Amino acid sequence: MDWVVSTMTAIQGKTRVVCILGDPIGHSLSPRMQNAAFVAGLLDYIYVPFAVKAEFLEDAVVGLKALGVCGFNVTIPHKSAIIPFLDHLDESALAAGAVNTVTLSQGAFVGYNTDGDGLVDSLLSDLDFSPGPEQILIIGAGGAARGAVAALCRSGAKKIVLFNRSLENARSVMRDMTMRYPETSISVIERNQVSAECLASTSLLLNTTSLGMNGEQIDGVDLSALSRNARVYDMVYSRSGTPLVSEANAAGLKAVNGVGMLVAQGERAFEIWTGHKPMKGVMRRALDGI
């Protein structure tokens, strides 16, 4: 790829380093996106992936600070585990209870969560949806759901309903987010199926789980009960599509997968590290064909 050659041949003593920590890490698309954006912006940065086992996470963070890297991304399984090893947390990370972006600021590592705000950006650009009084139905109650709920609340969502296999996890998200964002009504579906009435009142259905990554169906949700104007967003992204998006499209609903969120969270991270917005569309184009 041209952007790889351009980046690699430009490395010099003053090149600034950004990286991503995870385990496994070989599947990550972030190096492809970020290096393309650095090249397009004529910025002397390089982005590299590091596979870090859980037992070495603290050592890795200490080492990155000693090396003076200007920032890094964090992915599975370290998004929450890394918090004790950081110096400060932004509100986005505090609310989500997870970190996906870290920057070095005046010698201190500051953690952010750009996933949720990246979701909100993608909802607007890909589905023409802005959080407001309309009901949002969220499938899942894990870390991704927490980040999504927090960002949606900050962006003006007034009514959020949670549907999850573990009721206690869903109730925990509801309690925590209601305390932090009291202006938003957050409730939990207390049964193993979403009612037709709830679906009919839903303007956005959002899957925050990994269901669909390997072709799994999401049980308990009948998309035919959604309004024809409802939108469906699946955080999972796959070259072959996901069952949820395929089912929604077959029902005549506007639906997208999580590529837009991946790009948008990366664009926000890029700006945190460099102080510059990436060239418009460059990260998305870097993923063409993925």
Summary of the structure (lengths in Angstrom):
residues: 290
radius of gyration: 19.2
end to end distance: 13.5
largest distance: 61.7
contacts: 968
relative contact order: 0.13
helix: 41%
strand: 20%
